[in-house]
Amino acid sequence: MARIVCDTPDVTVIEDRPWLLGVILASTTLGSVALLFHAWDNSSWGLGAISALMTLGAFYSINLVIKLSRLTLYQDGTAVLAVRDHKGWSDREFAPGQLRAGLETNRMSDTETTRAVLLIDSAAGVERVPFTAYFSSAQTAADAVARINAWRQATA
């Protein structure tokens, strides 16, 4: 979930740490490893093959899906988006007036969920980069979007 880590007059830092997604994927991985050991103990080759594939898929998901995003907003209007994934850290810098934020909404039956999306203005158009990893009914994505857009207005 996105949260404001630091908010001073000089710098604002907003992070998204998808801990819920991490807990779900870690639980899936542990369950599939337990199933693999159970199959090995009972000499069940079919169950062993299925649980081995599940274990590999779970490890693959943990490495590729979980990303930490950190957006640093500076008083001079510049911003840096740092993303940590399975390859390590990558930074992307933005010039003043180039970055803003919006909310994406997902409706399933009677539930509405949102996630924060960075909108990057360039000569080629507007690039949409999801900031939060998943849709949530919590208010944190809306708070992050409001803070990013307030920063843009203040530094314009």
Secondary structure, 3 states (H helix, E strand, C coil): CEEEEEECCCEEEEEECCHHHHHHHHHHHHHHHHHHHHHHHCCCHHHHHHHHHHHHHHHHHHHHHCCEEEEEEECCCCEEEEEEECCEEEEEEECCCCEEEEEEEEEECCEEEEEEEEEEEECCEEEEEECCCCCECCCHHHHHHHHHHHHHHHHC
